[in-house]
Amino acid sequence: MLHRRLGTVVRVLSERPGAQEILVGDDQAINYPDLTGRVEVGDEVLLNTTAVDLGLGTGGVHFVIANLSRPIGEVDDSPGHIMKLRYTPHQTAVLSIEEDDSPHQSEIQEFESLDGVPVVCCELHSQIAPAAAAMKVGTDYQARIAYVMTDGGALPISFSRLVAELKEKGLLDATITCGQAFGGDIEAINIYTGLIAAKQVAKADAAIVCQGPGNAGTGSRFGFSGIQQGEALNACNVLNGSAIAVPRMSFADPRERHRGLSHHTLTILTDIVRSLVLVPIPDDKFADQLSKLPHKLRILDGEPGLAELKRKGIEVTTMGRSVEEDREFFLAASAGGALAAEMLAARPKV
């Protein structure tokens, strides 16, 4: 059951494409103009307060359900017949890349192979920043990078402040939202067409695949949304890409199951991935453990990617911990980007 309450907008704190961060009374909330219309100071809004009331970190913010001061929004006559957030009160139509009305539909139909395009598959949203930075700096900013966001975490890509900043500062060139996720530069029905769109439409040299912010996890072996990392690795290999699995590792996480090499990574690489993938690590701390798995292990320097994030003024955290507080976690993601950059440098020039 939804927890709901009424409130009045007292301030618009910030705006980015697709999202308004607002103050309703004393509480912060998110409004998605594409779903509920824009809000302004003085508007009465209906809020979903469920996650905050439950004290949750994932989804722990209020969301605008409706602007009661402007209940009838403008009709959007843009093309598109694929529904996302299907069968919910906020279902919205998008022009998906696979549709007949899509100007790029022929490019999707003509696809044959990813032709070895590096695809860096992450588990947690915060890993995309060091991966992208390492890839950019490792190719002297020549690589064009597409971020393919799956629907395991946040569904609106506009919820991610990080993605907006990475695009603004030149570390991401295109965004693709697949499954029930929406709001990217390109919309796709599933991870396969999302990857195809990265190559055929976004003209990306490499892709990063990851869920949006808000990983859902439990103590059970398969009960976590980041398991989509394994599904993305499988999809990449089916499409003949070069699948790179960023391991989740930490010496700062207080939970035993995530300290060292996370049980999530071991489950994904042991039970979910069905063919060989590349596993980059920043040093040899977990080399013995990973070398027992049927994958190809590589040790690469993750420091350049983190240095580039610092140079760009991009601050990133995982579970509230900064780069300095959980350096191994971010170095592993940066090593994934470094491996993709190395592979791009080795590709023959066309």
Buried (B, 14 or more C-beta within 10 A) or exposed (E): EEEEBEBBBEEBEEBBEBBBBBBBEEBEBBBBBBBBBBBEEEBBBBBBBBBBEEEEEEBEBBBBBBBEBBEEBEEEEEEBEBBBBEEEEBEBBBBBBBBEEBEBBEBBEEBEEBEEBBBBBBBBBBBBBBBBBBBBBBBEEEBBBBBBBBBBBBBBBBBBEBBBBBBEBEBBBBBBBBBBBBBBBBBBBBBBBBBBBBBBBBEBBBBBBBBBBBBBBEEEEEEBBBBBBBBBBBBBBBBEBBBBBBBBBBEBBEEEEBBBBBBBBBBBBEEBBEEEBBBBBBBEBBEEBBEEBEBEBBBBBBBBBBBBBEEBEBEBBBBEBEBEBBBBBBBBBBBBBBBBBBBBEEEEEE
